[in-house]
């Protein structure tokens, strides 16, 4: 069984008290998703963990958390301060805890204080919803709150819930309920020495797969338990954004754990503080004593509604500001139940934009394109009172005005429309402006097209009939019959040892970061070079900085050859056995950032979802070079964008005159990618046929 452990290492010594109530907090909000610990308070001796922001695990009081995802390693994550300075002999450690059902073998959380003088241990284990030593259980896939109260002295001590804990013993609270009562952790309870809290350690060990999430760690040198009776269900909800300046704060009374009903409240004490500029203040229990903050408070009488509400003073709330607030409850009988901190951020003073717009888009030459933004006026909650100014740049540096309004329409796009677009959105009431994300419009172009027809071999070069990048062979090529039914008799070039053709060092991906390369090939079935034979490549040599990409025929399996679309690092798409000998076959390779694909005869056959081009932007484009291609080629093309499956199928059809079945019908009984009367006839012919055995099953 895998173990997930929180260890409080306690060194035996006489204690000197100098510190305030909260001695350590960590809510992980200073980190970003996927990052690692860099705080000097942490000592990391663990191979597998990440800091994550799922948004659905701990939505309150914060989103960032530590995810322990361990399948084989052993190690620990330690808060190590060389000895915490304490002002009380009773210490509490609190945190939020979440165990997902994906933790296949269950996680164990062990609280393990010990000292150098002995093997003191507060051993509390949580596994698959069970708490060792307690009849209480918890639900997986839900956040829970944990409090550990340890008495570091040999004298009994009380705390605010009316509980007490004997010397050298500890209580464990889970979701406001005591689940372990006064368990002894010291070998020598008769000792008069007090312990020193030296470290708080999270540990995972053993070899079974588990996931455990931890957040909002607080070490206090005072007893603390998150009371089940605390005020709850705040409005606005905790960590809410874009809260209106006239928002009325409200809450529900806490729950009496003995009855399940709301507690009986005489008065609510409401506290609010702001502006909060440091995220560590949000859940700091001492935030309402910070004299550098603007702090307001009020006493609200219970109205019988099992809750209350409070309206901040006029003009108290400002825009773009984070506030912390809490509600203490004075119960009937006089008991005070302290609240927990909640936070919210008010509406900004600038328009609120959809961060995903405008989206990158593509358009063919002569096609219409459209870019749009979605903006909200924070003061009205709709799109009124806003002005728009679209900006365009071909190079991403120098911008000019191109339009107004939330939608920018580009009619009959041309190559000169390709480039970068963003929109400035302005609040008319205060002239505050915010800029949208920058989108890139690709105007789809064929950058080069070498027909390799004899008719387009002029002046010793294969003409590029669209881009002017003529390809110069080393010798005089031989021309053969081309690929499609409409190809001329001498519509393709046979590639031989001296007829591979160089077409310059230009970079097809320079402006878009994308590319599609395609060709019709007819492999003659002869042997291939050890590392394959080029169809076309932008390639000077096998190194990331001497090539960008290469498409080559390589490896023979059962008489058919494979295709490789790759560079020397970061791009490898290599379907095997897809090229038959002595047959015209269409090959297309596409690249968009992060993804490379290979299509054969218009159909996708391989994908690399972690692809990258090489950096050799000055390398040479060669048709049939680097291990000369053994056979003939026709209709070699380069495009400035990553073609869609529909684009590739259309390109294949242009030469072959054969359509591609990209979207097979649900009911196609004769496999012709068409649902028609023939399918109905097949269905009718087999109507009421039963193939069950025995035949009685057909009755």
N, C-alpha and C positions, 0 to 999 in steps of 0.2 A: 504494500500500500504506500502510495506517495504521501509525504507529510508536508504540510505548509505550516510554518512555525513563526510565531512572534516571540522573540526571546528578550526579556528584560534582564540584562546582566547587572547584578547588584554586588558591588564590592564592599566588604566589611570595613567600616571605618567610622569614626565619630563625625557627625554631620555638622557643617556650618551653614546657617540659613541666611541667604542674602537676596534671593530672587523673587520676582512677582509671581502671580498665580500661573500664568502660561509660560512654560519654559521652552516649548518647541511646537511649531505648527508646520504642516506640509500639506498643501492641497494640489500640488503639481501644476497649478495654473501658469506658472512661469515657463513651462516646457511646451513644446509643440508635438503634434502627433507623430509617433515613431522615433522620438529623440531618446537620448540616454541621460542618466543622471550626471550632472556636473557640479552639484552643490558640495562644498567641502564638508558639510555636516554628514554627508552620506559616504559610507564605505561600501563598495560593491565587490562582492566575491561570488558572482552568479553569472552563469553563461547565458541564460535564456530569460529575458524579461524585456518588456517595452513599455513606453509611456504612450497612452492611447487616448483618443477622444471619440468615442462611439456616439455620444449624444443620447444614447438610450440606456446606458448602464447607471450612471449617477447623474441624473438631470438636476438633482438637488442634493447638496448645495453647489456642486460644480460638476463640470464635464470631464476634465482631464483626470486620469487615474493611472495607477501602476498596474499593469497586467503581467502576472506571472504565468508564462506559458512554457511549461517545462515537460519534456518527454524523456530525458535521459540524464540530465546533468544534476549536479548537486552544488549548492552554494548558498549565499546569503546576501541580504541587503540590509545594511546596518546604519542606524542613526548613531553616530559615535561622537560624543562631545568631550571625552576625557573626564566625565563626571559632571552630571547636571547639578547646578546650584539650587538648593531647595529651601523653602521657607516653612515647610510643614512636613511632618513625618508621615502623612498620608498622601500618596501619589496616585494619580489616575492617568491611564492611557486610553484614548478613545480613537476610533476610526470607523469608517464605513466599509462594509464587506459585501462581496457579491460572488456567489458560486454558480456558474452556468451549468446547465445539464450536459453541455459538451465536455465537461470535466469527467471523462468516461469512467475513471476509476475512483472518482471522488477526491476532493482536496481535504487535507487535514491542516487545521490551524492550531498550533500549539503555543500557549503562553508559557514561557520558560524562564522565570527569574532564577538566577543563581549567583553565588558569591565565590570569591577566591578561597574562602575558608571552608566551603562545603559544597554540597550539591543541591542547594535550595532550588525548588522548581514549582512554579505555578503552571501546572500542566493541564491545559484546556484544549480539547480536540474537537474540531468541527469537520464532519464528513458526511456528504450526501444528505444534508438536512438534519443530521443528528448531532447532539452535543454530548460528548462523553461525560458521564458523571451526572447527567441531568435527564429528566423525562421530557424536557422541552425540545421541540423541533423547529426547524425553519424551512421556508420555501425556497427552492432553487429558482434561478432566473429573476430574483428580486433583490434590491438593495436592503441591507440590514445595518443596524448600528450596534457597535460593540463598546462597552466600557469595562475597564478593569480597575478596581480600587484596591491598592496594596497598602497595608500598614507596615512601614519600615521600622517601627519601634516595637518595644515589648509592652506598650501601654495601649489599652483599648481606646478607640477613637470613634466619635460619631460624625455623621455627615448629614447634609440638608434634607434628605428624604426621610429623616427620622431613624435611619438605620445606623448600626455601628459595626465596626470590624475589630476583632481582637488583635492583640499584638502578633506580628509575624504571620499574619493570615491575609487572605485576599477574598474579595467578592467579585463575581463575574455577572455582568448585566448584559442582556441581549434584547434589543428593541424595547428598552425600558423595563424589562422584567428580570428580576434576579434569578439566575439559573444555577449558580453555585454560591453557597453561603459559607463564609469563614473557613475556607480550606487552608490548612497549614502548609507553608512553603519552606520553613526553616528547620534544619536538623537540630538546632540548639535553641528552642524557644525560651529557655531560662536566661539566655544572655541579655545583658543590659545595653550592649552596643547597638547603635542604629546603623542601617544600611545606607549606602550611597548609590543612587541610580546612575550607572555608568553608561549604559547604552540601551537602545531599543532595536531589536534585531528581528527581521523577517527572514525566514529560512525555508527553503524547499529542498527536499532530498528524496531519494529512492528513484524508481525507474518507470513508474506508470504515468500515462499522460494525464495532465490536469491543467485546468485554468482557474486562477483565482484573481480577483480584482480587489484592490485596496485604494481608499481615498480618504482625504480629510483627516489626517493623523494629527492628534493634539496630545501633548504631554503636559500635564498640569501638576503643580506641587500643592494641590488641594484636592479633596475628594470631589469627583464630578460624576454624575449619572444623568444621561438624557432621559428625563422623566417622561413616562408615557402620557402624563397629564398636561404636557406643554400645549400651548395654543397651536393650532394647525390650520392647514388649507388657506394660506395667505392669498389675498388678491391685492395687487398683481402677484402672480406666482413667483416663486423664488427664481432669481436670475433672469427675470423678464426683461425684454428690450423694448424700446420705442413706447415707453409708458407716457401717457398724456400728462401735461403739467397740471391738469385739474383732477387727476386721479384721486379717488377716495380709497383709502386703505381699509381693508376689512379682513376678518379672520373668524375661525370657528373656535369655540372653547375646546379644551383638551378632553381626553377620554379617561374616565375612571376605570383602571384595569380590573377592578373587582366586580364592576357591574356591566361594563361595556357602554355605559351611558355618559353623556357629557358631564364634566365636573360642575359642581355648584360654585359659581364665581360671583363675588361681590363687586370687585373692581378690576379693571385692566390698566396696567401701566404701559404706555406706549412710548418708545424711544426711537428716534430717527437721527442719523448722522450723515453728513456729506459736506463737500464732495469727497468721494473715495478715489484716490489716485493710485494706490498701491493695492494690488489684488490680495496681498497677504492680510490686509485689514478687514476684508469682507467678513471672514468668519473668525476673527480674533475676538475672544470673549471680553477683552479689555477695551474694545473700540469706543465704547460710550463714555470712557473716562479720559479720552484723548482731547486735551484742551485746544489742540490745533484744528479740530473739526468744528463745524457748526452743528450743534446738537440741540434738538428740540424734544420736549417730553410733554405728556399729557396724561390725565387720569380720566378714564371712561367708566361709567357705571354700567353694570350688566342690565340689559333691558328685558331679559327673559327670552331672548332669541338664541341663547346658547352660542353667543358670539358677539362681535362688536365691530365698529367702524370708526375711522378717524379721518378728518379732512385736514391736510397740512395747511398751515397759515397761508394767507394770500401771498402770492409771489415767492413762496419759500422754495418751491422746486424750480430749478433752472434747466435749460436744454443741455444735452450732451453730458449729463452728469450721472454718476453712479451713487446711489444711496444705500445705506444699511439701516434696517429697522428690526425691532423685535417687540414682542408683547409679553410682559410678565403678568401673571394672574394672581390676584389675591382671593384665595378660596374662602368660602364660608367657614368661619372658625379661625381665620387669620393666617393660614399657611400661604407663603409666597412660592409660586412655581415659576422659576426663571424661564424665559423663552429662549429660543435659538435665534441666531441671526439669519435674516433673509435679506436679499438685495434686489434692486432693480435699477435699470438705466433708463433715463428719460429720452424723449424724442430728440433727434438731432436737430441742429439749426440749418441743416442742408437737406436737399431732396434725398429720399431713400430709393436706391436703385436696385433692380434685380442684378445681382453680381454676375450672372451667366450671360447677360446680353450686352451688346450685340454678339451673336454667335458667328463664328467663322463660316464662310459659305463659298460656294463655287457657282460659276455660270459659264456657259459656252459663249463663244463669240456670237454676238447678235441676240443672245438670250437676255431676259430681264432678271435683275437681282434685287433683293430687298434686305435691308438691315433695320433692326428696330431696337428700341429700349423700352423698359417699363419703369416708370418713376412715380413716386408717391409724395405728395406734399405732406410733411409731417404734421402740419397744423390743421389740415382739413381732412386728412385720411383718404384723399382721392387724388386725381391727376390735375386738378384745377390749380391755377396760379403758378404755372411752370412755363419756362421758355427753354427751347432746345436749339443747339447749334452743333451741326455735324462738322467734323474735321477729317481731312484726307491727306495722306502722304504716300508717295510711291516708294520712298526709301525708309520710312519710319523715323525720319529726323525732321524734315521741313514739312509743316502742315499748312493747309489752306482751308478756308470755309467752302463747304459744298452743299449745304442744305439746312433746313429747319424742320421742326416737327418731330414727333416720336418715331416716325418711319421715314427712312431714306430709300427712295426708289431709284434704281439705276436702270434706265431703259436701254435696250440693245447694247449690252456690255461690250467693250472693246479692250484690247490689251492695255491701253493707257488707263483703264479703270482699276486695274489690279493694284492692290496695295493695302494700306493700313487705314482703318476707320475707327473713330470713337466719337462720342457725343458729350458735349458739355450741357448739363441741365441746371437751370438757375431758378431759384425761388424769387418770384417777382416782388414779394413783400420785403425782402431784406437783401436781395442781390447776391445771396450766398450761392456758390456754384460748386458742383461736384462732377467729376468726369467718369464716364463709363469705362468698362474694360475696352481694350483695343482689339478689334476683330480684323481678320485678314480675309480679303476677297481674292480668290484665285479665279482668274479668267482662263478657262481651260484652252490650252493650245497644243497643237502638234508642233514641236520645235524642230524636228528633223524627220524626213521620210526619204529613205533610199529605196527606190523600187527595185534596184539591181537588174532592171530590164536592159537589154542591149541598146534599146533606143535612148536610154538615159545614161549611157556611158559615152561621155563627150569630152574630148580633149584629154584623154587619159585618166579621167576621174569618174566615179559614180556620183551623178548629180543628186544633191539634196533638193527635192522639188518644192520644199516649203521654207526652209530656213537658211539655205545658202551654205550649209556646213558640208561641202563636197568631200567625199571620201577617196583618198588617193591610194590605189593598190600598189604593191611593190612590182607587179608585173602585169602582163596582159591577161585578163580573166577569160575563162571559157563560159559561154552562156548556154543554158539548157531550158527545157520547158518549165514554166512556173507552176505555182501552187494551185490556183483556182481554175474553175471551168472557163473563165473569161480571160485568163492570162495569155499573153502572146507566146508563140512557139519558143522564142528566146527571151523569156520573161524572168529568168532567175540566173544567178551567178554561181558557178561551181568554185568553191574555195579550195585553193591549192597552196603549196608551200610558199609560193611567191606572190599570192594574190590577196592576202589579208590587207585590209584597207584602213588607213589612218584618217580620222575626221576631226582632228584638232583637240585642244585642251579645254574647251569651254565646259561650263558646269551647268547641266540641265536643271539642277535643283537650287540654283543660286537665289532665285527670288521667292520660291515657294517652300523649299525644304522637302519637296515631294518629287516623285518621278515614276513614270511607267515606261518600260522598255519592252518591245515586242518584236517578234520575227517569225516568219515561216521557215522551217528547217526540214531538210531531207537528208538524214544521216544514212551513209552508204553501208552501214553495218560493219565496217572495219573496226579494228581495235582502237582503244582510246588511250591517251596518255595517262600516266600514273595519277596526276592531279587534274585530269580532265582537259577538255578542249573548248576554247572560248567560242561562244556565239557572238557576243558583243560585251565589251567591258570598258570601264573607265579605270585603267589599270596600268601601272608601271612596274609593279613588283609586289610580292607578298608581304606587306606590312600595312598597318592601319593608316600611316601617313603617306603611302605611295599608291593608294588606290581608294576609290569610293565604292565601287561595286563591280561584280563580274557575274555574267550569266554563262554557264558552261555546261556542256554535256559530259557526264562522268559516270563511271561504274556500270557494268553490264550485268543484268540479272535476268536469267531465263530468256536471253536473247534480246531483251529491251534495255535501253539506256536510261539513266537517271538524269535529273537536272539539278544544278546547284546555282542558287542565287545568294551570293555571299560576299563578304570582305574578309579580311584577316582577323577581325575582332568585332563581335557584336551583331553580326547579321549572318544567319545560316538557315536557309530554307532549301531543303534538298529532298524532294520526292523521288522515290526509286522506281525503276521499271516502267516509266511513263512514255518513253520515246521508242516506237517500233522502227526497225530498219526499213529503208527504201520506201518510206511513206511520208508524204507532206504532213507536217504537224505544226500547229500554231502554239507558240510559247509566249506568255506574257508574264512579266514580273512587275509588281507594284510596290512602292514604298511610300509610307506616310510616317511621320515621327513615331517611333515605337513599334511599328508593325510592317513586316514584309510578307508578301503573298506571291504564290506562283499559280498560274492558270495554264491548263493544257486544253487546247481546242475549246476555249471559252468557258471551261469549268474549273472552279477552284480546287486545287489538289493539295496545297500545303500552306501553312501560316506560321510565322514566327512572331509571337506577341511581345518580344523583348528585343526588337531589332534596332540597329543603328547603322548608318552609313559610315564608311571610312572618311578620313579627313584629307585625303589626297586630292584636293580640288584642282590642282594643276596637272594631274595625270592625264594621259592620252586616251581618247576614245578610239577603239579599234574594233572593226568588224572582222570576225574570224581569226583573230590573232591569238598569241600565247598558247601554243599547242594547237596548231592550225586545225580549224574545224573540218572534219572528214565528211564532206558532202556538199550540198547546194543550199543556198539561202535566197529568200525572197521577202520583199515588203518589210524591211527593217525600219522600225519607227521609235522615236523617243518623244514623250509627252511631259508637260511640266506639272502634272498632278497625278495622284494615285487614282487610277480608274476604279470605278465601282464595278461590281459583278455585271451589271447591265451594260456598262460601257465596254467591258472586255468581250462580252457575248456579241455585242453589235460589231465590234472590230473584227472578230472572228467571222461573222456573217458576211461582212463586206467582201471578203475574198472567196470564202468557201461556198457562199449561198446556202449554207445549212444553219438552221436555227438551233438554239440551245434551250433545253428544258430546265430553266432556273427554278420554276415554281410548279412542281408536279401537282395536278389536280387531285383532290381527295378521292374522287371516283374516276379511275382511269383503268379500265379492264383490259385494254390491249396495249398498254404502255406506249402510247403515241403522244403523250403530254397534252391530250385533248379529250374533253368529255363531250360526246356527240351521240348520234343515233347508233353508231357501231357499238358503243358501250351499252346502250339500252338494249340492243339486239342480243348481245352476249348475256346480259342480265335476264332477259326474257327467256332465252334458251335454257337457262339453268334455274328457272323459277321453280320453287317448291322442291328442289333437289335436296335430299338429306343424306349426309354421309356418316351418320351415327351408327355405331355398332354397340349392342345389337339393334336390329331394325326397329324393335319395339320402342326404342327411345325416340323414334320419329313420330309416334302417335300423338 
